[in-house]
Amino acid sequence: MKKLLLGNEALAQGAIDAGISGVYAYPGTPSTEITEYIQKSKIAQELNIHSNWSVNEKTAMEAALGMSYAGKRSLTVMKHVGLNVAADVFMNMSVSGINGGLVVVVADDPSMHSSQNEQDSRYYGKFAMIPILEPSNQQESYDITKYAFDLSEKFGLPVLIRMVTRLSHSRAGVTTGERVAQNEIKLPKNARQFQLIPMHARGLYNHLIDIQPDMQENSENSFYNELTKGTDTSFGIITAGIAYNYLMENFEDGNCPFSVLKISQYPLPKKSVKYLFDTCEKILVLEDGYPFIEEMISDFLNENKKVIGRLTGDVPRAGELNPDNIGKALGFKIPELKKTPNIVAGRPPELCVGCGHRDLFNAINELGEEAKTQKVFGDIGCYALGALPPFNSINTLIDMGASITMAKGASDAGIHPAIAIIGDSTFTHSGMTGLLEAVVANTKMTVIISDNSAIAMTGAQDSSASGRLVNICKGIGVDPEHLKVLTPLHKNLDENIDLIRNEINYNGVSVIISQRPCVQLSKEKKDNIKHLLEIALN
């Protein structure tokens, strides 16, 4: 059967057809559609494939490992910065290994379309010493995912699939195949495999090292690593993932005269790389992201100029690759793009009309002008747009959960008022531990949880925090006298300013929940959220 699918959707269908029993994920562009596709899939529902959103990426990966422990196949999905959150379990499960096939999908974001950085997840895969797969098109996204589960069970290791934004969010026709039946429950043969106390972990780590040559040999012979020998020896080209498509767009009918090594499976196939070194004058490395391959094959002393790419400046070091910058690296004459007319103004993102964050920022800004010492620590979510005009309300944006802990550190340094703004989903993702630290220290600071009852920035997925924030904060130890709920509306502006003013002057931790559902939510969802909040307040 042929379907028109996004790269993300092709991967999701591949996972379903590979026989997964669960997908565990936290939303994050450009990875979100993978889980959403499985959530909406009728066959996934019939098969009772678990697909609820997790609280964060660490809990998602740990739950996927738990399903693997039971012998079932599981998928865990996140964007690149989410892998930082899950790095603890990611590194350790490469040592413990898996039972049922476990595939980790990470969607990188070259050019930072919706991210804080461009980090390249292939380094994590190499660090963990596990197989890495990198599709070059939508069909490979489907095929490679099915293959990844087999590879995972073959080596008894998690397998990392690296996607990038352009592949995740572009469509093509994909031919799907037969679906594999789900695994039956089967507990590990070695009862000590998942007990990573040192006396067990040492042997497991030695096993991981021992199978590296087998993984290398598998990669050397992989169908997804393809060497095409050319007639023009002036260049030997190594491409990874989607860069292969950009390369071929420079040649009519795909007739590239150079020898091309297309890589979609790691470890790097050394024999094919050696062939290019032996037969070609220069090696051009094309990879979206960091110079991962280029660093591995470049001359350490930089005396051999045979390898060119991002490190040498022949390919731009930052941002995505495209057919034009690859053409320039090949020495082709690329026509200059016409200058964008002034009438075509840039349009930065902005908060939706009617968004509750707007009224919260208006209150904070008026209070800030009054206090003249405003220091507001922000977090990751829609409300991060408060850092931009016309609000200019937020002073910092670093990573998920950093608002509370940075505000605590600033308060420890003598900053007053120290205000943290964090969303409801980000709070349950990674803000609760920071609040606990502040409560234990009785830090003089104010945490404002801007609760729109959705993971709104990535598509309004359900928030784990809905209806639970008051009880969570009480459980953490926030003084009930300084745990306030306000409704961010223009008519409440003066009242909200007074409430915030009182709390920032409290000599301890205060929490304000600014509660108003996202304007994009349906009336049914809003009514349900209202009901949950009434229960929590009573």
N, C-alpha and C positions, 0 to 999 in steps of 0.2 A: 504494500500500500504506500502511496506517495502523499505526503502532506506538506503544506507550506508552513514552515516553522521558524521561529527565532532560534538562534543558537542555543539560548537557554532552554527553550521548549524542546528542542531536539535532544538535548542532554537529559532533560527530565523524562522524556518518553523512553530514552535508552535505559534509564534507571528502572523504570516500571517494567520494561521488557526483559531486564536482567534479573528480575525476580526479587526486588527489594521488598522488605516488610515495613520499612519506616524511613522517613526523611526528617532530619532534625536541623533546624536553621533559625537564624535571627535575620530579619529583613535588612538588606543593605544593597544599594545600587552599586554595581550592575548585576547583582546575583539574584534579586528578589523573585523574578519570574519563574525560576526553576521550581521553587517550592509551591508557588501559586498555581502553576500548571498541574502539579500533582494533586493539590487540594481540590482542583476543579475537575479532575479526570474521573469519569464514571467508572472506568475499570479499576482505578485506584480505590475508589469508594467500595466497589464490590469486593475487592480483595482485602478490605479493611487495612490498607496501608496507613500507618500513623503519619500524620502530616501537620499536627498543630505546631504553632510557632513556639520556640523556646524563649526563655528569659534573656539569655545572652549566648554568645558563641561557645563559651566554655561549657556551659550546661548542655548545649546542643551536642557537642562532640563527645562529651562523657556519656550522654544517653545513647548516642549512636554506638559507642563502644560497648555499652551494656547490652544492646540488642545483638551486636556481633558476638559477645560472650555467650549468648544463648544459641548461637549457631545460625542466626538469621542474617540476611544481607541488609546492610543499612547504608544510608547516604547522609552526609552532613555537609551543609552549604553555608557559605559566608562570603563577604567581600574581603579584600586583602587586609585591611586594618583589623577586621574581625579575627583573623588568624593570630594577631598579636594577643588578643584576649584569650584565645584557646591554646596558646603555645605550650602551656604546661602539660596538658594531657596529650597534645600532638607529639611532643618530643618523647614522652614516656611510653606512649602506646606503640612507638616504633621499636621499643625495646621489648615490651610485653608481647608484641605481635597481636594478631586478631584470631578469631575463630570463624565466624561467618564473614564473608567478604565485606570490607568497609572501604568506602571511597570518600575522600575529602575533596569537595569542589570549592575552589577559591577563585573569585572573579576579580582580577586586577583592573586598575583604572588608569592606564597611561594617559597623560595629558590632564589628569585630575578633573574630569568632567563633574564629579560629585564627591570628591574625596579630599582629605588633607594632604595626601602625598601620593607618589607614584610607585611605592615599594613593589618589588618583584618577588612573588611567592615561591619562585623556583629555588631561591636561596634557602628557604625553610625546608623544602623537600630534600635538598642536598645535605643540609645540616642534619636532618633526621635519617639520612641514608636510606630513603625509600624510593620506589619507582615514581617518576613524574611523567604525566602525559599532557600533551598540549595540542589540541585539535587545530586544524588550519581552516576548516569550514564547517558548515552546519551538518553535512552528512557525517563527517568525522566526529563531530560532537556526539552524535547518536551512536555510531559504531564504536568509538573509543570508550564510551561509558560502559557499554556491554562488555567489552574486552577488559576494562579495568577491574570489574568484579572477579572475572576469571583469574586475572593476574594477581589480585589480592589474595585469593585463596590458594593460588599456586605457590606463592612465596610466604604465605602466612603473615603478610604485612598490610598496613593501610596503604592505599595508593592515592597520590595527589593528582587531581586534574586541574590544570590552570587555564582559565578563560580570560579574555580581555573584553573591554566594553564593546568594541566594534563587532566582534563576533557574537557576543551575548545578545546584542540588540539589533541585529540585521537578520533578514529572512531569506530563506532559499528552500527549494524543494528537497524533501528528505524521504528516502525510501526506507520504510520500517520493516522489520522482520518478525519472526515468531517470538512469542513471549516465553521466557523460562519460568518454570514453576518456582514458587517460593520454597526456601529451605525449610525443613522440619527443625524443630528444636533439638539441639545436640550440644550438650555441655562440653567444655574443653577436655581433651584426653589427659593433659597434664594439669593436675589440680593446682600446681604451683606457678603456672604460667603467668597469671595475673597478680601474683603476690610480689611486688617490686621492693622487697626488703633486700639489702645489699647481697646477702648470700645467694639469693635466687637471681637477682638482677645481673650479677656479674656473668653468670653462665648464659643468660639470655642475650646480653650485649655481645658476648663473644660469638654467639650464633649469628647475630645480625652482621657482624664483621665477616664471618665465615661464608655467608651467602652472597656477599658483594660480587665475587667473580661470576656467580650464576646469573645475577641480575645484569651484569655487564654483557654476558654472552647472549642473554635474552634480548637485550636492546640492540646488539650488533645484528641480530637476525630478524628484528621486528619488521612486520609489514608496514608499520607507520613511519619507519625511517627509510627514505627512498633516495638512492643516489642515481642521478641521471648524468651520463657522461657526454660532454659536449665536444665540439670541434675547435672552439676558440679557447686557447689556454692562457689568455691574458688575465682572466679572472676564474677563480673557483669560488662559488657562492654557497655559503651555509645560511639557510633560512630556518626559522623556528616559528611554528604556529601560523598565525594569520599573515605574517610577513611574506610567506610564500605567494599568497595571492597578489599582494602589492607588487612583488617582483615581476610576476607573469603579466601584469597589466602593461608593462613596458614593452612587451613583444607581441606582434600580431600573431593571432592563432596559437599563442603559447609556444612559439618556436624560439626558445632561448638557446643561443649558440654556446653558452658557457656550461661547464659542469656544475650541477646544482645538487647539494645535499639538503633534502627537506627533512627536518627533525621534528618528530612529534612524540618521541619517547626518550627518556633519560634513564640511566646514565648515558652520556654522550658516546655514540658509536665510534670508537677510536680508529677502527680499520678504514672506515669511509673518510674520516677526517684526514688520515695519513695519505690516502689516495690523492686528495686534493693538494696536499702539501707537496707530494712527489711529482705532480703533473701540471701544476698551475703556477703562474708567476706571482699572483697576489691572491689572498683569501679575503673576500668581502663577507663580513658577518652581518646579517640582518635579523634583528630580534626586537620585538616590541617590549619595552621595559628596560631593565638594567643590562649592562654588557656582560651577561652571565656566561654565555658561551665564549665570548671574545676574551674574557679574563682567563678562562681555562686553557685557551690555546695560544695566547699571546706569549711573546718572549719576555721572560721575567725582567731582564735587564734593558728591555726596549732597544736592543741593538739590531734585531731582525725586523725590518719594516714590511714583512710579507703579509701580516694580518692587519687589515684596516676595518674600521667600523666606528662605533660610538666613542671608544677611547681615543682614537686618533683624530676625531673631528670630521672624518669623511661622511659620517652619518650624524645627524643632530643628537646631542647627548640627552636632551629632555624632550618630553612629549611623544606622541604617537608617530609611527612611521606611516608613510603613504607612498603611492606610486611616484610622485614628483621628487621627494627627497631621496628615494632609492635610485631614480633615473639620474639625478645629479651625481650620486656616488659612483654610478657606472660610467660617468663622463658624457651622458647624453645632454643635448641642449633642451632645456625645459623652458617653455614660454612663461614669461612673467605674468602673474595674475594682475588683472586690472584693479586699480585702487577702488576700494569700496566707497561709493558716494557718501558725502556727509549727511545726506537726507536719511540714509539707512543708519539710524542711531542704535547703539548697543542697548539691549534691554536686560539689565540685571534682574535676577529673580526677586520677587517681593511676596510679602504675606498676602493671603487671600483677603478680599473685601469681606468684612464682617468677622475676621479672625479674632479670637479672644486674646491672643498674644499682643495684638495692637493696643488694646485698652490697658493691659498690664504694663507695657512699655511706656505708655503715656503717663501712668501714675508714677512709675519709677523715675521718669525724666523730670517731672515736676518736682518730685521730692529731691532729686539730685541737684537741681538748680538751687533749691532752698538750702541744702546741706553743703554744697560746693566741695564735697569730698567724695563724690560717687566713685566707688570701685565695684564694678559688677563682673563677676566671673561666670562666663557662659558655658554652654555645653553643645552637644551635637543633636540637631533636630531642626524642625521648621523655625523655631524661635531663634536659631543662630542668625537668621536674617535681621535680627535686632541689632547686629553689629554694623549694618549698612544704613545709609540715609533712607528715610528721614528720621529714623530713631536714634542711631548711633548710641545705643543704650548699653552695649556689652563691650567689655574691655579685653576679654580673653576667650579663645576657642582652641582647645588642644586635642582632647580625645574624650571618648565616652566616660562620663563620671568624674572628669577632672575638675568640674566647677566647684564641687563641695570641698574637695581636699585642697584645691588651690586657695579657696576663700579661707579655709582653716589656717593654711600656712601664712597667708597675708595677715590674718588677724593675729596670729602668733608673733608676727613681725611688728605689730602695732598699727596696722591699717584699720580705720573705722570710718564709715560702716563697711563691713565685709559682707557682700551680698552674693549668694550663689543662685543662679537660675538654671533649672534643670527640668526636662520634660518628664511626664509620668512614666513612659516606657524606658527612657534612659535611666531614670532613678532606680527602677527594678533591675535594669540591666547591670549597672555598675555603680550606682550612687549610694546604695544602702550601707555598704561598708564604710564609706567616707562619713556618712552621717553618724554611724555608730562611734567612729573615732572621735568626732567632734563632741558627741554627747558624753563620752567617757572623760574627755578633757574639759568639759563644760566651757567650750570656746565661745567667745563673744562674737556671734555671727548670725546671719539670717539666711535660711534656705527657702527659696521660693520654688515650689514645684508647680510648673505651668501645666496643668492637667487638662489636655484636650481629649483624653480617653481614647487615644488611637496612636499607632505608630505612623503618624500622618505624613512624614516626609517621604516615605517609601511606598505609599499607596493606601494608607488608612487601615493597615492590618490591626487585628485585635490586640489591645494592650494588656499585659499581665497585671497591670496596676489597677485596672478599672474597678472602682468600688472598694479598693483595699488600702488606699494610701493612709487614711486616718489610723486604721488599726496597725499597719506596718510601723508608722512613726511612733505610736504609743508603745508598741512592742520593743522598738529599739531603745526607748527610754526618754523620748522627748516629753518635757513637762506639758501636761494637758492644758495648763493655763496659757501656754505659749505655742499652742498648735491651733492655728486659725484657718478658716476656710473663707475665701472671698469669691465673689462673682465678678469677673472683669467685664463690665459694661460701662459705657460713657456716663449713664445716669448715676452710677455708683462711684464716680471718680473721686470726689472729695472724701467720701467714706473710706475708700480703699487707700487713699493717701494717708489718712489718719491712722489706719490699721498698720500699714507698713512702717510709718514713723514710730509708732509705739513699740513695734517689735524690734526694729534695728537699734533702739535705745535700751533694750533689755540686756542685762549683763549675763548672758549665757546663750545657749542655742535656742533659737526660735525657728519654727517652720510655718510657712504660709502656703496653703494649697489654693492656687488660683484655678478654680474649677469651672470650665465651660467647654462642652463638647466641640470637636472640630466641625466647622461649618459644612464640610464635605460629607459628613455622616448622614445616613438616612434618618428619617423621623423615628422609625422603629428602634434603631440603635440608640438614638438620643434618649428616647423614653426609657429604654432598658437601663441606660447609664444613670439616669435620674433616679430610677427605682433603687439601684445598687447604692447610690450615694445616700439616699434617705435611710436605708437600712444601716449603713456604716455610721451615720451621724446619730442614730438612735441607739 
